[in-house]
């Protein structure tokens, strides 16, 4: 990983996105292909007029014009810009591409940012809990469309920027846990009381992403050495269990945007406020258990994807069919909603999608989100990941894995169970806990 270069590129923020800025599955079905067709020409003209100087100014790069660094980055930008324009000059598709913060990255730098190293499992869902396997065999009662995006769920609207650290796995684990906190009214009420008692109620009680990054152990070298070099959501939740909880970001803010992993500060766990009893790994490569889990829990789900072609995504419903299918799982993200494909009165299929929150900042994609196609045959859209030890495997794991769903979204799905408040709720202001 070119850490020295990534350090100069990182811009680390957590941005709260307005619910109105997101596609939250309201209203009747729309045809995103028509939506994208209208956007293609406008996007193409915008990209054509966008220079490298514009890019440097917009993304705050520190390159000095006339230097070798400027020339090297400008060449990378020019290549990426031409790739984007070639896409935009082709037939309109359901999504558009544009100039993003990755336009001057090398291929190696982009791969380092992905930073996900999932755990290979059999197509039968080995590693899933008995509850998940029971749901796989049983009846499903999930609706056609469902979203965990809510106006009053402020933490869930935070879009993180992992910066130059391969910490997407930690960002996904943290965001999903926050979503499950907000889905639990009792835990959320107690958390607000604790913050009020300590005069911190005005501050958003997001969890410490840095604790996830620095304190998660990776003894089997699951695709890396942990921290900014990659790990898994499962390992992150194992860490929360081992240490008995996780503190708030107020107690340890994110420091790894420069690409470095500080040593674990075990003293911070004295401030831990949220704990879990475990986590559930859903059956691998199965459609309905994933939708059912989102609907049943009311909280987000951590999923793994192949984000190889996501870097220049600008908006619309992304489809991996453009490249014949993407199945090399290399990135962890947060599933917030789904909309199943449906046929209209004329029998024409309207595209479905998964609403995904990423960890690349709110300037990327659709306010930090991407709509990922849900195919009519999603569970049968499969391929082989033949490079698992580059992006997936732990020591001793197989070299190949079967992966299903658009960009492999059905392969590896995880969420925490039994979220609980660790600190006693103060008995004051007329409030007495049970």
Backbone torsions as a table, in degrees:
resi	resn	phi	psi	omega
1	UNK	NA	129.7	-178.7
2	UNK	-81.4	75.4	-172.1
3	UNK	-64.4	-38.5	-176.8
4	UNK	-62.1	-38.7	178.0
5	UNK	-70.8	-44.5	-178.4
6	UNK	-62.2	-33.0	179.7
7	UNK	-58.7	-39.0	-177.4
8	UNK	-76.5	-16.2	-176.9
9	UNK	-96.1	-18.9	-169.8
10	UNK	-68.6	140.2	171.9
11	UNK	-137.6	107.8	-169.1
12	UNK	-106.8	118.4	177.7
13	UNK	-144.7	160.1	168.2
14	UNK	-121.0	120.3	-173.8
15	UNK	-117.4	135.0	174.9
16	UNK	-88.1	126.2	-176.6
17	UNK	-102.9	135.1	177.4
18	UNK	-64.3	139.3	177.9
19	UNK	-58.5	-34.5	-178.1
20	UNK	-66.1	-18.5	179.4
21	UNK	-79.8	-9.6	-174.8
22	UNK	-105.0	156.0	171.3
23	UNK	-85.4	104.2	-173.6
24	UNK	-112.3	31.7	168.3
25	UNK	68.1	29.8	178.1
26	UNK	-94.8	151.0	177.2
27	UNK	79.6	-174.4	-176.8
28	UNK	-80.6	172.5	-178.2
29	UNK	-68.3	141.8	174.6
30	UNK	-119.0	154.5	178.7
31	UNK	-92.7	105.5	-177.7
32	UNK	-66.7	-19.7	178.4
33	UNK	-66.5	-40.1	175.6
34	UNK	-67.6	-39.5	177.9
35	UNK	-59.6	-45.6	-178.4
36	UNK	-70.2	-35.5	-179.8
37	UNK	-60.4	-39.7	178.8
38	UNK	-68.3	-30.3	-176.0
39	UNK	-84.2	-21.4	-172.3
40	UNK	-58.5	-51.0	-176.6
41	UNK	-63.4	-44.5	-179.6
42	UNK	-63.1	-42.0	179.5
43	UNK	-66.1	-41.7	179.5
44	UNK	-60.0	-45.4	-179.7
45	UNK	-63.6	-38.5	180.0
46	UNK	-65.5	-42.1	-179.6
47	UNK	-68.2	-40.9	180.0
48	UNK	-59.5	-35.8	-177.0
49	UNK	-85.5	-6.0	-173.7
50	UNK	-89.7	114.5	-176.7
51	UNK	-94.3	170.8	176.9
52	UNK	-65.8	-35.0	175.6
53	UNK	-61.5	-40.1	176.6
54	UNK	-60.9	-42.6	-179.6
55	UNK	-61.9	-47.7	-179.4
56	UNK	-59.1	-41.5	-179.9
57	UNK	-69.5	-43.9	-175.7
58	UNK	-65.1	-41.9	-174.0
59	UNK	-101.7	9.9	171.8
60	UNK	64.5	34.9	177.8
61	UNK	-71.6	150.6	-176.6
62	UNK	-102.1	14.5	-178.0
63	UNK	-64.2	140.5	176.0
64	UNK	-98.7	126.3	-178.5
65	UNK	-61.6	137.9	-179.5
66	UNK	96.1	-9.0	180.0
67	UNK	-90.1	165.8	176.7
68	UNK	-63.5	-36.2	179.6
69	UNK	-62.4	-43.6	177.3
70	UNK	-58.8	-48.0	-177.5
71	UNK	-62.3	-42.2	-179.7
72	UNK	-63.6	-45.6	-178.7
73	UNK	-71.4	-35.0	178.3
74	UNK	-65.5	-37.0	177.7
75	UNK	-65.7	-42.0	177.4
76	UNK	-63.9	-41.7	178.3
77	UNK	-61.6	-45.2	-178.4
78	UNK	-61.3	-40.0	178.6
79	UNK	-65.1	-45.2	-179.7
80	UNK	-65.8	-39.9	179.3
81	UNK	-61.5	-42.1	179.9
82	UNK	-65.9	-36.7	176.2
83	UNK	-62.5	-43.1	179.0
84	UNK	-64.5	-44.1	-179.9
85	UNK	-65.7	-36.2	176.4
86	UNK	-61.2	-39.3	176.8
87	UNK	-65.3	-45.6	-176.0
88	UNK	-72.1	-21.0	177.7
89	UNK	-87.3	-6.4	178.2
90	UNK	-86.1	-171.2	179.2
91	UNK	-61.0	136.1	177.6
92	UNK	-57.0	139.4	178.8
93	UNK	-122.9	-172.4	-175.2
94	UNK	-80.2	-0.9	179.2
95	UNK	-147.1	162.5	177.2
96	UNK	-118.3	159.1	174.0
97	UNK	-117.2	154.2	-178.8
98	UNK	-152.5	-166.9	178.8
99	UNK	-91.2	118.3	179.6
100	UNK	-118.3	-176.6	-178.8
101	UNK	-65.2	-11.4	-178.6
102	UNK	-93.9	5.1	-172.5
103	UNK	-64.8	-22.2	178.9
104	UNK	-109.6	11.9	178.1
105	UNK	-78.9	147.6	167.5
106	UNK	-79.0	166.8	178.5
107	UNK	-60.6	-39.0	-179.3
108	UNK	-66.5	-38.8	179.4
109	UNK	-66.1	-40.3	178.9
110	UNK	-66.0	-42.0	177.9
111	UNK	-61.2	-36.7	-180.0
112	UNK	-66.1	-34.9	179.5
113	UNK	-67.6	-33.4	-179.1
114	UNK	-58.3	-55.3	167.2
115	UNK	61.3	18.4	179.0
116	UNK	-100.8	135.7	177.3
117	UNK	-132.8	88.0	-176.9
118	UNK	-75.4	177.7	-176.0
119	UNK	-110.5	113.5	-178.7
120	UNK	-59.6	140.3	177.9
121	UNK	-142.2	161.7	-179.6
122	UNK	-72.8	162.9	179.9
123	UNK	-65.6	-15.8	178.5
124	UNK	-80.1	-4.5	175.4
125	UNK	87.0	33.1	178.1
126	UNK	-56.7	137.6	-177.3
127	UNK	99.8	-14.6	177.9
128	UNK	-75.6	151.9	179.9
129	UNK	-75.6	166.5	179.0
130	UNK	-62.1	-33.5	178.9
131	UNK	-65.0	-42.0	179.6
132	UNK	-65.1	-42.4	-179.6
133	UNK	-67.1	-34.7	177.0
134	UNK	-64.3	-39.9	179.1
135	UNK	-66.2	-33.6	179.9
136	UNK	-62.1	-36.3	-177.5
137	UNK	-86.8	-19.4	-172.9
138	UNK	-94.0	-168.9	179.8
139	UNK	-82.8	148.4	179.8
140	UNK	-112.9	142.8	-175.3
141	UNK	-126.2	25.7	-179.1
142	UNK	-79.0	148.6	179.4
143	UNK	-75.9	173.4	178.9
144	UNK	-65.8	-37.3	-179.9
145	UNK	-130.5	141.8	177.8
146	UNK	-156.5	142.8	179.1
147	UNK	-139.9	142.0	173.5
148	UNK	-97.8	4.5	175.4
149	UNK	-71.1	125.7	-179.8
150	UNK	-136.1	147.8	180.0
151	UNK	-60.4	-36.4	-174.3
152	UNK	-92.9	6.0	178.5
153	UNK	-99.1	85.3	-172.5
154	UNK	-70.7	-39.8	-179.7
155	UNK	-64.3	-36.9	-178.3
156	UNK	-66.2	-18.9	-179.3
157	UNK	-90.1	-2.0	178.3
158	UNK	-74.4	125.2	175.0
159	UNK	-106.4	115.3	-178.7
160	UNK	-85.4	159.7	172.1
161	UNK	-122.9	110.2	-176.9
162	UNK	-71.0	-13.4	179.3
163	UNK	64.9	-141.1	-176.5
164	UNK	-86.2	17.6	-179.0
165	UNK	-107.0	137.9	176.6
166	UNK	-80.3	59.4	-172.7
167	UNK	-108.9	23.4	-178.9
168	UNK	-58.3	-35.7	179.6
169	UNK	-61.8	-39.5	179.2
170	UNK	-73.5	-38.7	178.3
171	UNK	-63.7	-41.7	178.4
172	UNK	-65.5	-45.3	179.4
173	UNK	-59.5	-41.5	-179.1
174	UNK	-68.7	-46.8	-179.0
175	UNK	-63.0	-40.2	179.3
176	UNK	-66.0	-43.0	178.9
177	UNK	-62.8	-40.7	177.0
178	UNK	-61.8	-39.4	178.9
179	UNK	-63.4	-37.9	179.8
180	UNK	-74.4	-28.3	172.6
181	UNK	-63.6	-46.7	-177.6
182	UNK	-70.7	-21.6	176.1
183	UNK	-79.1	-11.9	-179.5
184	UNK	-106.2	99.7	-174.0
185	UNK	-59.4	-38.5	-178.0
186	UNK	-66.4	-46.1	178.8
187	UNK	-63.7	-42.3	-178.1
188	UNK	-65.7	-39.6	178.7
189	UNK	-63.4	-44.4	178.9
190	UNK	-64.4	-38.2	179.2
191	UNK	-63.7	-41.2	178.2
192	UNK	-64.5	-37.9	178.5
193	UNK	-63.3	-41.0	179.3
194	UNK	-63.8	-43.9	179.2
195	UNK	-65.5	-39.4	178.8
196	UNK	-62.2	-43.8	-179.0
197	UNK	-61.9	-33.5	-178.8
198	UNK	-97.5	14.5	177.8
199	UNK	59.6	35.6	177.8
200	UNK	-122.1	18.6	-175.3
201	UNK	-64.0	-26.8	-179.0
202	UNK	-73.7	-11.0	-178.5
203	UNK	-100.8	140.4	-178.2
204	UNK	-69.4	126.7	-174.7
205	UNK	-83.8	51.4	176.7
206	UNK	-67.4	155.2	-178.4
207	UNK	-83.0	162.6	-177.0
208	UNK	-79.9	100.3	173.8
209	UNK	-60.8	-35.9	-178.3
210	UNK	-63.4	-35.1	177.2
211	UNK	-63.2	-41.5	177.1
212	UNK	-59.1	-46.0	-176.2
213	UNK	-67.2	-47.9	-170.9
214	UNK	-82.8	-26.3	-170.9
215	UNK	-107.1	-5.8	178.5
216	UNK	-77.5	125.2	-178.8
217	UNK	-88.0	147.3	-178.6
218	UNK	-136.6	66.7	-171.4
219	UNK	-65.2	-25.1	-178.4
220	UNK	-96.7	12.2	178.0
221	UNK	51.0	55.6	-178.3
222	UNK	-69.5	81.7	179.0
223	UNK	77.5	2.7	-178.3
224	UNK	178.1	-167.6	-177.5
225	UNK	-108.3	19.8	179.3
226	UNK	86.5	179.0	179.9
227	UNK	57.6	-133.6	-179.5
228	UNK	-70.5	-7.9	177.8
229	UNK	-93.2	1.5	172.9
230	UNK	107.4	146.1	174.5
231	UNK	-162.5	-153.7	-177.5
232	UNK	-132.8	159.9	175.3
233	UNK	-62.9	-40.4	178.7
234	UNK	-57.9	-44.2	179.0
235	UNK	-65.0	-35.7	177.9
236	UNK	-61.8	-42.5	179.2
237	UNK	-72.8	-29.0	172.4
238	UNK	-62.5	-39.1	178.2
239	UNK	-63.2	-44.1	179.6
240	UNK	-60.0	-40.4	177.5
241	UNK	-66.2	-45.6	-175.8
242	UNK	-61.7	-43.9	-177.6
243	UNK	-87.1	-2.1	176.0
244	UNK	81.9	10.8	177.7
245	UNK	150.1	-173.5	-179.9
246	UNK	-142.0	140.6	179.8
247	UNK	-83.9	178.1	177.9
248	UNK	-85.7	160.5	174.8
249	UNK	-62.8	-23.5	175.8
250	UNK	-61.3	-26.3	-178.4
251	UNK	-94.2	-22.8	174.0
252	UNK	-155.8	99.5	-178.3
253	UNK	-76.0	163.3	-177.3
254	UNK	-68.9	127.8	-179.0
255	UNK	-121.0	-6.4	-168.7
256	UNK	-91.7	9.3	-179.6
257	UNK	-61.2	-20.6	178.5
258	UNK	-82.6	-4.4	178.9
259	UNK	100.5	0.9	-179.6
260	UNK	-102.2	150.9	178.7
261	UNK	-113.7	102.7	177.6
262	UNK	-62.7	153.9	176.1
263	UNK	-62.3	151.7	178.8
264	UNK	-64.8	130.6	175.3
265	UNK	-99.2	91.8	-173.9
266	UNK	-64.2	-22.7	178.8
267	UNK	-63.7	-21.9	-177.4
268	UNK	-67.8	-21.0	-179.0
269	UNK	-71.7	-12.4	172.4
270	UNK	-65.7	-20.3	179.1
271	UNK	-98.3	6.7	-177.0
272	UNK	-59.2	133.7	-178.8
273	UNK	-118.4	-20.8	-176.6
274	UNK	-122.8	133.6	176.6
275	UNK	-129.6	169.4	175.4
276	UNK	-137.9	156.5	175.1
277	UNK	-92.8	-16.5	-179.1
278	UNK	176.1	-158.9	177.7
279	UNK	-153.6	159.7	-179.7
280	UNK	-118.3	127.1	174.4
281	UNK	-98.2	118.1	-175.7
282	UNK	-75.0	157.7	177.6
283	UNK	-55.5	131.8	-175.4
284	UNK	-71.3	137.5	173.8
285	UNK	65.5	28.6	177.9
286	UNK	-117.1	134.6	-175.4
287	UNK	-77.3	-56.1	-170.1
288	UNK	-66.0	-38.0	177.0
289	UNK	-59.5	-33.0	179.5
290	UNK	-69.6	-46.5	177.9
291	UNK	-64.6	-40.3	-179.4
292	UNK	-64.3	-39.4	-179.5
293	UNK	-64.6	-41.7	178.9
294	UNK	-62.2	-46.3	-178.3
295	UNK	-69.8	-43.3	-174.6
296	UNK	-67.8	-42.0	-176.9
297	UNK	-85.4	-25.5	-176.0
298	UNK	72.0	9.3	179.6
299	UNK	-123.0	163.1	-178.1
300	UNK	-67.1	163.5	179.5
301	UNK	-125.7	137.0	174.6
302	UNK	-81.9	126.2	-179.9
303	UNK	-127.3	157.2	177.6
304	UNK	-109.0	147.0	-175.1
305	UNK	-144.8	165.8	166.9
306	UNK	-95.0	105.2	-178.0
307	UNK	-102.7	23.9	-177.6
308	UNK	-54.2	-39.0	-175.8
309	UNK	-105.6	17.1	-177.8
310	UNK	-85.7	-17.5	-168.6
311	UNK	-53.2	-41.3	-176.1
312	UNK	-101.0	14.3	178.5
313	UNK	-60.1	133.7	-176.9
314	UNK	-116.3	-29.1	179.8
315	UNK	165.2	169.0	-177.9
316	UNK	93.2	-169.9	-179.7
317	UNK	-97.2	110.8	-176.2
318	UNK	-74.0	133.3	177.7
319	UNK	-125.6	129.6	176.8
320	UNK	-78.9	-3.3	177.5
321	UNK	-63.4	-22.6	176.6
322	UNK	-57.1	-32.3	-178.9
323	UNK	-111.0	12.3	178.8
324	UNK	81.1	11.3	-179.4
325	UNK	108.5	133.8	178.6
326	UNK	-117.1	119.9	-172.6
327	UNK	-133.6	10.9	176.0
328	UNK	-92.7	92.7	-172.6
329	UNK	-66.3	124.7	-173.7
330	UNK	-147.7	12.3	-175.0
331	UNK	-153.9	143.1	177.2
332	UNK	-111.9	135.7	-176.6
333	UNK	-141.5	-179.4	-174.4
334	UNK	-115.5	118.4	177.7
335	UNK	-82.8	123.3	-176.7
336	UNK	-110.8	-23.6	-174.5
337	UNK	-166.6	166.1	171.7
338	UNK	-145.1	155.1	174.4
339	UNK	-138.9	113.8	-174.8
340	UNK	-72.9	146.9	175.8
341	UNK	-65.0	140.7	-177.7
342	UNK	-138.5	152.4	176.0
343	UNK	-96.2	136.1	179.8
344	UNK	-82.4	-174.0	-175.7
345	UNK	-61.5	-27.0	179.5
346	UNK	-86.0	-3.1	-179.9
347	UNK	89.9	0.7	179.6
348	UNK	-78.3	136.1	-178.4
349	UNK	-77.6	123.9	173.9
350	UNK	-94.2	131.8	-173.9
351	UNK	-62.0	140.9	170.3
352	UNK	-99.8	170.9	178.4
353	UNK	-158.2	160.7	169.3
354	UNK	-102.1	133.6	175.9
355	UNK	-94.3	117.4	-172.1
356	UNK	-116.7	128.8	170.8
357	UNK	-93.7	126.2	-178.7
358	UNK	-98.7	-178.0	180.0
359	UNK	-126.1	40.4	-179.7
360	UNK	-114.1	20.5	178.6
361	UNK	87.8	160.9	-175.5
362	UNK	-77.8	-10.2	178.0
363	UNK	-81.1	-14.0	-179.1
364	UNK	-89.9	143.0	173.5
365	UNK	62.6	-139.9	178.7
366	UNK	-96.5	84.6	-178.0
367	UNK	55.8	37.9	179.1
368	UNK	93.5	-1.6	-178.3
369	UNK	-112.2	164.3	171.8
370	UNK	-137.6	137.0	170.7
371	UNK	-94.3	120.5	-175.1
372	UNK	-108.7	127.2	-175.6
373	UNK	-52.7	134.0	165.9
374	UNK	-104.4	109.9	-175.9
375	UNK	-76.1	157.6	178.2
376	UNK	-63.6	-30.7	178.4
377	UNK	-111.9	41.4	-170.6
378	UNK	-51.9	-42.4	-176.8
379	UNK	-70.7	-17.2	-179.2
380	UNK	-106.7	3.8	175.0
381	UNK	-89.0	92.4	-169.3
382	UNK	-131.2	160.1	175.1
383	UNK	-159.8	177.8	-179.2
384	UNK	-104.5	131.0	168.2
385	UNK	-88.5	107.9	-176.1
386	UNK	-100.5	9.9	179.2
387	UNK	-129.4	47.1	-173.3
388	UNK	-61.8	-30.8	-177.9
389	UNK	-82.1	-4.3	169.5
390	UNK	-90.1	-30.7	-176.3
391	UNK	-138.0	-1.6	-172.8
392	UNK	-131.8	-49.5	-158.8
393	UNK	-83.5	153.8	170.2
394	UNK	-94.6	171.2	176.8
395	UNK	-55.9	129.8	177.1
396	UNK	85.7	-2.2	-180.0
397	UNK	-82.9	164.3	-179.8
398	UNK	-62.8	159.6	-179.8
399	UNK	-84.0	-14.7	-178.0
400	UNK	-132.1	155.8	176.9
401	UNK	-149.1	142.5	176.0
402	UNK	-86.3	130.4	-172.9
403	UNK	-129.6	135.3	-177.1
404	UNK	-128.1	161.4	-179.4
405	UNK	93.4	158.8	177.3
406	UNK	-57.3	125.5	-176.0
407	UNK	56.1	24.4	176.4
408	UNK	73.5	22.5	-171.4
409	UNK	-63.2	-21.0	-177.7
410	UNK	-87.4	-3.0	-169.3
411	UNK	-71.8	-48.5	-170.4
412	UNK	-140.4	107.3	-175.2
413	UNK	-129.7	133.4	-172.4
414	UNK	-142.8	144.6	170.3
415	UNK	-149.0	153.7	-178.6
416	UNK	-77.7	154.9	178.8
417	UNK	-121.3	149.8	175.2
418	UNK	53.6	59.2	176.1
419	UNK	-65.5	135.2	-175.8
420	UNK	-141.6	155.6	176.3
421	UNK	-89.4	129.9	-174.2
422	UNK	-92.3	-34.0	-177.5
423	UNK	-89.9	146.9	178.7
424	UNK	-64.8	139.3	178.3
425	UNK	-78.7	125.1	-178.1
426	UNK	-59.0	134.1	177.0
427	UNK	-90.7	90.8	-177.3
428	UNK	-155.9	169.3	-179.6
429	UNK	53.5	36.4	176.0
430	UNK	79.7	4.2	-178.1
431	UNK	-106.7	124.2	178.1
432	UNK	-126.2	118.2	-178.8
433	UNK	-66.7	153.9	177.8
434	UNK	-69.5	NA	NA
